[in-house]
Amino acid sequence: MSRDLDLWAYQRGVTLDFSRPGKPTDNAFIEAFNGRFRAECLNAHWFLSLADAQEKVETWRRYYNEERPHGAIGNRPPILLQKHVGATSPPT
């Protein structure tokens, strides 16, 4: 699997940069997001197929960005930070 990831990244000019093992503070923002994603989405659902997983993850993504209050931005959803009031996520 790691060779596949390396090849994918190389072909697209992506530089892979991993956190040091046992050092989640190297990237605290993504670690916090991963924890919320696991708790609020992955652990909350059974995924019956790839299509089912895609639908449930997309539903959670929209909730996370358009409805869920974020403490770091005054308990508002991120969508309200966009210039266009009432804007929604791009269509799927």
ABEGO torsion letter per residue (X at the ends): XAAAAAAAAAAAGBBBBBBBBGBAAABAAAAAAAAAAAAAAAAABBBABAAAAAAAAAAAAAAAAAABBBAAAGGBBAAAABABBGBBBBBX
